[in-house]
Every structure is written in structure tokens, then in C-alpha cells.
Amino acid sequence: MKDQHPLLKKFTYLNTANHGLISQELIDYRRSLNEKMRDEASIFTNKRNIFIDEVRHTIANFIDADPDFTAVIPNFSTGFNTLINDIDPSATFLLLKDDYPSVNWPVETRGFKTHYVAIDEDMEAQILKLCEKERPDFFCFSLVQYISGIKMDLEFIKKLKQQFPEMILIADGTQYVGCEEFRFRESGLDIILASCYKWLHAGDGNGFICVKEHVQERIFPKSIGYRSARNVMNSNVTFISRFEPGHQDMIAFGTLQQAILKIHEMGWKKVSDPVKKLAQKAKVEFEKRNLLSSVVVSRKEHSSIFNIKGDQDLYEQLLEHHIVTSLRGDGVRISFSFFNTQEDLDKLLEVLDL
């Protein structure tokens, strides 16, 4: 693991929620594509459409989505803004208060009528209550909260969709995709978008959007460009191709494909199960030290992201001991990924107890 991620030889990296690592294998892969571009130029890049189509199929297979309704995007924000640009101005939205700015700001700045639910121990019940009262057209939210690590109850989302089938559920999966197995078709979500530089450890400049077919009856994005026509001779511009109006970065999206294939190779038992166990142990230890908010303590299921009580001094103290974290909200954010171990947690607790 340390040979693939040299940073781990020097630091205890507890900061995947900020930016994932990129392996030596992926660096070598990216270098090989750069060399092909250097040596072959258009002989290589003329294969772009076929190449990107293979990436789409890899993404769709990974998340259990329809490849014909899957598009590559450079990041969540670009895809989400494209998605909501041409929604009827009279539409109503439900948002979570203090959700990730890239989720809330695009909705708020367009002037849609918006309702809010607080992110707390009673979040799902309050969402249901508001939906019964206001019947919003769209519900946009992060599957995992970027500051607190609070995770949306996915079974609740299924039931919510069953109860309100006309409401379009749009999820930001940036802090979730790559953490555990997820089946889009079986979820209650209508749309999922994600940047992939965090938990997929796929480097910068790549992400995806997957939608269910019926969405095209409700949303009509107008973005278009030469690459929007998958079949240029017939000008075949589909709903999903409007998210790909220009040329696609073969290196960025090829890296995403390789990162996904690596997870397939490792298997979820190595990628997800150890992290869940480590996060459960961490939560117990943080609770003992009174480092977590009452909201996080009260929820049955949590992600591998924690925001512990602390300030700039604690952040710097951890860094002095070669522990990498982030300052977020009113605390220090810690996140565990598949390369983290019990030794990493023990080292963290040792410094916290100083």
C-alpha cells in the first residue's frame, strides 16, 4: 500500500474527504496516455468517442445504471448547474440547511421557491413531514454531509420515492461513491452526480451523472456542442449527451475508469468492510472523549467522516505529528479510507490524549 501511495510513508492521512490519494499505478497509466498523445497525436485522440463510451459503460456497470443515461462530467458542480439551468422557474425545491454549497447555491441563486430541513437526528422524519405538507418538485441533497459525515438513510430514500413518485430526487454522491457498494437502479434516486477525486481516488477533473429514463420528461437541458451528437452524421443529440457538449479529457476519464476497475479488483470486502469497522471503533473512542456532536452520537448509522471538537491549535498539533486532517465547520474533520488502519486510529487517539 505504501509503495502505491508514498505519502503514507511520511503521514497518517485522514483526509480523503478533502482529497483522495492517487496511486503509483494511476500515475504510470496517466503517463502512458500522455506519451501516446505525444507520439500519436490525432491517431490516438481520434479514438476518443470509443474510449469515452467504454468509460461510460464502466461507470454504469459500477453503479448499476443505464449506460445510455450515463455521462462523464468534469465535476459535480458543472453537471448540476447544467441539469437545473432550464428547470421551470415555478418549480419548488427541498434542500438541507447548510448542505454543501455546490448543492444549495445553484438552486438558491436561481430564485426557485425553496424549503429547508435541518441536518439533525430527526432529519428523515422532518423531510417526510415537509414533503407531505409542501409537495416539492425536487429534493436535492448530499448522500453524506461534507462537514459532519452524517449519512442519509438510503432505505428512507427508497420509501420517500415510493410515497412521492412525482418528486425528483437528486443526490450529490461526491462524499459517498467509492465508500460502499451502491445500486442506482434499486435506489429511490432519480439522478446521482459525483466528483471522483475523493473516495474513488481518481484524481482531478472527472465525475459522472446517471439519470433514470423518465427524468427526460421533466428536465430539458439546453447545453449543446459538437460532441453532444454521439452520431454526428445523424445529429443524434440525446438527453444525456447534453452533459458532454465539448471534447472529453481522455486522461482524466481514463484515470476514473482505472480507479473503478481497481475497486472491482480489490472487491468491496477490502474496500468497504474494514473502513466501516474502523469508523465504528473511532466513533466509540470519540464518544468516550466527548468529541462528537449530540446529533452524530444519536444517529444509528454514520459514514467514515467525523468532525471532532477542536480548533486551529488542534489541527496544527495533529499536523506536527504528521497526521493530515482538515478544518471544517467548527471542528477538525477526520476521514478514514481503505488504506487506513487500526494503527492510524491509535496514533490519532494518542495525540488527542496528550
C-alpha positions in Angstrom: 0.0 0.0 0.0 2.8 2.4 0.9 4.6 1.6 -2.3 1.5 2.7 -4.2 0.9 5.7 -2.0 4.4 7.1 -0.9 2.7 9.8 1.2 1.7 7.1 3.6 5.4 6.6 4.5 5.5 10.1 5.9 2.0 10.9 7.1 -1.1 9.4 8.7 -3.6 10.5 6.0 -7.0 11.1 7.5 -8.2 13.5 4.9 -9.8 11.6 2.0 -13.0 13.8 2.5 -10.8 16.7 1.3 -8.9 14.9 -1.5 -8.2 11.2 -2.2 -4.8 9.8 -2.9 -3.7 8.8 -6.4 -1.7 5.6 -6.7 1.6 5.0 -8.5 -0.3 2.7 -10.8 -2.6 5.6 -11.9 0.4 7.9 -12.3 2.0 5.3 -14.6 -1.3 5.0 -16.5 -1.6 8.7 -17.0 2.0 8.9 -18.1 1.3 6.2 -20.7 -1.6 8.2 -22.2 0.4 11.4 -22.2 3.1 9.6 -24.2 0.5 8.3 -26.7 -0.7 11.8 -27.2 2.9 13.0 -27.7 3.8 10.2 -30.1 0.5 9.7 -32.0 -1.5 12.9 -31.6 -4.7 12.6 -33.6 -4.0 9.0 -34.5 -4.7 8.4 -30.8 -7.3 11.1 -30.0 -9.4 10.1 -33.0 -10.4 7.1 -30.8 -11.8 9.5 -28.2 -15.5 8.7 -28.8 -15.0 4.9 -28.5 -12.7 5.5 -25.5 -15.2 7.6 -23.6 -18.0 5.3 -24.4 -16.1 2.5 -22.7 -15.6 4.7 -19.7 -19.4 5.4 -19.6 -20.1 1.6 -19.6 -17.5 1.1 -16.8 -19.2 3.7 -14.7 -22.7 2.4 -15.4 -21.6 -1.2 -14.5 -20.0 0.1 -11.3 -23.1 2.0 -10.1 -25.7 -0.2 -11.7 -27.1 2.4 -14.1 -28.1 2.5 -17.7 -25.1 3.4 -19.9 -27.3 5.2 -22.3 -28.3 7.6 -19.4 -24.8 8.0 -18.0 -22.4 10.9 -18.9 -19.0 11.9 -17.9 -18.6 15.4 -16.4 -15.5 17.2 -15.1 -17.1 17.7 -11.7 -20.3 17.7 -9.8 -20.9 21.5 -9.9 -20.6 21.6 -13.7 -23.1 18.8 -14.2 -25.5 20.1 -11.5 -25.6 23.6 -13.0 -26.2 22.1 -16.5 -29.0 20.0 -15.0 -31.0 22.7 -13.3 -30.3 25.6 -15.7 -33.6 25.2 -17.6 -35.9 23.9 -15.0 -39.3 25.7 -14.9 -38.8 28.8 -12.7 -42.0 28.0 -10.9 -40.6 24.7 -9.6 -40.2 24.2 -5.8 -37.2 22.7 -4.2 -36.4 21.0 -0.9 -32.8 21.4 0.4 -31.0 20.5 3.6 -29.9 23.6 5.6 -26.1 24.0 5.4 -25.7 21.3 2.9 -22.6 21.5 0.6 -22.6 25.0 -1.1 -22.3 23.4 -4.6 -25.7 21.8 -3.9 -27.6 24.7 -2.3 -26.1 27.7 -4.0 -27.1 26.9 -7.6 -30.7 26.4 -6.5 -30.8 29.5 -4.3 -29.2 31.9 -6.8 -31.7 30.9 -9.5 -34.5 32.1 -7.3 -36.5 28.9 -7.0 -39.0 28.7 -4.2 -37.1 26.6 -1.6 -37.9 24.8 1.6 -35.3 23.6 4.1 -34.9 20.8 6.6 -32.2 20.9 9.3 -29.5 18.2 9.3 -30.1 16.6 12.7 -31.0 13.4 14.4 -34.6 13.8 13.2 -33.7 14.7 9.7 -35.6 12.0 7.8 -38.8 12.4 9.8 -38.7 16.2 9.1 -38.1 15.6 5.4 -41.2 13.4 5.2 -43.3 15.9 7.2 -42.3 18.7 4.8 -42.9 16.7 1.7 -46.4 15.8 2.9 -47.2 19.5 3.5 -45.4 21.3 0.7 -45.1 18.6 -2.1 -41.8 20.0 -3.6 -41.0 19.2 -7.2 -37.3 18.5 -6.5 -35.3 17.3 -3.5 -31.5 17.9 -3.8 -29.1 16.7 -1.2 -25.7 15.2 -0.4 -25.8 11.5 0.5 -23.0 12.2 3.0 -22.6 15.6 4.6 -19.2 17.1 3.9 -18.7 18.7 7.4 -20.3 16.2 9.8 -20.2 13.0 7.9 -23.9 12.5 8.6 -25.2 9.9 6.1 -28.7 9.9 4.6 -30.7 6.8 5.4 -30.8 5.1 2.0 -33.8 2.9 2.9 -35.7 6.1 3.8 -34.9 7.5 0.4 -36.5 4.4 -1.3 -39.6 4.8 0.8 -39.7 8.5 0.2 -39.7 8.0 -3.6 -42.5 5.4 -3.3 -44.6 7.8 -1.3 -43.9 10.8 -3.6 -43.2 9.3 -7.1 -43.6 12.7 -8.8 -40.8 14.3 -6.8 -37.4 14.2 -8.5 -34.6 13.1 -6.1 -31.2 14.4 -7.0 -28.2 13.3 -4.9 -24.6 14.5 -4.7 -22.6 11.4 -4.2 -19.1 13.0 -4.0 -18.6 12.1 -0.4 -20.2 8.7 -0.9 -19.4 7.0 -4.2 -16.5 4.6 -3.6 -17.2 4.0 0.1 -19.6 1.1 -0.3 -21.5 -0.8 -3.0 -24.4 1.1 -4.4 -27.1 0.1 -6.9 -28.6 3.1 -8.6 -31.5 1.2 -10.3 -32.7 -0.1 -6.9 -32.3 3.2 -5.1 -35.0 5.8 -4.8 -32.9 8.3 -6.6 -33.7 9.7 -10.0 -30.4 11.4 -10.5 -26.9 11.0 -9.0 -23.9 13.1 -9.7 -20.4 12.9 -8.2 -16.9 14.3 -8.5 -14.5 11.4 -8.2 -11.3 12.8 -6.7 -12.2 11.8 -3.2 -13.4 8.3 -2.3 -12.7 6.8 -5.7 -9.1 8.2 -5.6 -9.3 9.0 -9.3 -7.5 12.4 -9.4 -9.0 15.7 -10.5 -11.2 16.6 -13.4 -13.5 13.7 -13.6 -17.0 12.8 -12.4 -20.3 11.4 -13.7 -24.0 11.8 -13.8 -26.5 8.9 -14.0 -30.2 9.5 -14.5 -33.3 7.3 -14.9 -35.0 7.4 -18.2 -38.2 9.2 -17.0 -36.2 12.2 -15.9 -36.0 13.5 -19.5 -39.8 14.1 -19.4 -39.3 16.6 -16.6 -35.9 18.3 -17.3 -34.8 19.8 -20.5 -31.1 20.9 -20.5 -30.2 23.1 -23.5 -26.4 22.7 -23.4 -25.1 21.5 -26.7 -22.0 21.3 -28.7 -20.3 19.2 -31.4 -19.6 16.4 -29.0 -23.3 16.3 -27.9 -24.0 14.4 -31.1 -22.9 10.9 -30.5 -23.7 10.1 -34.1 -22.6 13.3 -35.8 -23.8 12.2 -39.3 -27.4 11.9 -37.9 -27.1 14.7 -35.4 -28.3 12.3 -32.7 -28.4 14.6 -29.6 -29.9 12.7 -26.7 -30.8 14.0 -23.2 -27.7 12.7 -21.5 -25.3 13.8 -24.3 -26.2 17.4 -23.5 -23.9 17.0 -20.5 -21.0 16.4 -22.8 -21.0 19.3 -25.2 -17.3 19.6 -25.8 -14.3 17.2 -26.1 -13.6 15.0 -23.1 -10.3 14.6 -21.3 -9.1 11.1 -22.1 -6.5 11.2 -19.4 -8.9 12.4 -16.6 -11.7 10.0 -17.6 -9.4 7.1 -18.3 -8.0 7.5 -14.8 -11.5 7.3 -13.5 -12.1 4.1 -15.4 -8.9 2.6 -14.0 -9.8 3.7 -10.4 -13.2 1.9 -10.8 -11.5 -1.2 -12.2 -9.2 -1.2 -9.2 -12.1 -1.3 -6.8 -13.5 -4.2 -8.8 -10.2 -6.0 -8.5 -9.9 -5.4 -4.7 -13.6 -6.1 -4.0 -15.9 -4.4 -1.6 -14.8 -6.6 1.3 -11.4 -5.0 1.2 -12.5 -1.5 0.2 -15.6 -1.0 2.4 -15.8 -3.5 5.2 -12.5 -2.6 7.0 -13.4 1.1 6.8 -16.8 0.6 8.4 -15.3 -1.4 11.3 -12.6 1.2 11.8 -15.2 4.0 11.7 -17.3 2.2 14.3 -14.3 1.9 16.6 -13.4 5.6 16.0 -16.9 6.7 16.9 -16.8 4.8 20.2 -13.5 6.3 21.1 -14.6 9.8 20.1 -17.7 9.5 22.1 -15.7 8.5 25.2 -13.7 11.7 24.8 -16.8 13.8 24.2 -15.6 14.9 20.8 -18.7 14.4 18.8 -21.9 16.5 18.4 -25.1 15.1 20.0 -26.6 14.7 16.5 -23.9 12.3 15.3 -23.9 10.4 18.6 -27.7 9.9 18.3 -27.8 8.5 14.7 -27.7 4.8 14.3 -25.6 4.8 11.1 -22.7 7.1 10.2 -20.1 7.4 7.5 -16.4 7.3 7.9 -16.2 11.1 8.2 -16.2 12.7 11.6 -16.0 16.3 12.8 -14.4 16.3 16.3 -14.3 19.3 18.7 -11.2 21.3 18.1 -9.7 24.4 16.6 -6.7 25.7 14.7 -4.4 24.6 17.5 -5.5 21.0 17.4 -5.3 20.9 13.6 -1.7 22.2 13.8 -0.9 19.8 16.7 -2.0 16.9 14.6 0.0 18.1 11.6 3.1 18.4 13.8 2.6 14.7 14.5 2.3 14.1 10.7 -1.5 13.5 10.9 -3.3 15.2 8.0 -6.9 16.4 8.6 -9.0 19.4 7.7 -10.5 22.3 9.5 -14.2 22.3 8.7 -17.2 24.0 10.3 -16.4 24.5 14.0 -14.1 21.5 14.3 -11.5 19.3 12.9 -12.7 16.8 10.2 -11.2 13.3 10.1 -12.0 10.8 7.4 -11.0 7.1 7.1 -10.5 5.3 3.7 -9.4 1.8 2.7 -5.7 2.4 3.3 -6.2 3.5 6.9 -5.5 1.0 9.7 -6.0 0.5 13.4 -2.5 1.9 13.9 -3.7 5.1 12.2 -6.6 5.4 14.7 -4.3 4.5 17.6 -1.9 7.3 16.6 -4.7 9.8 16.3 -6.1 8.9 19.7 -2.6 9.1 21.3 -2.2 12.7 20.1 -5.7 13.6 21.1 -5.0 12.4 24.6 -1.8 14.5 25.0 
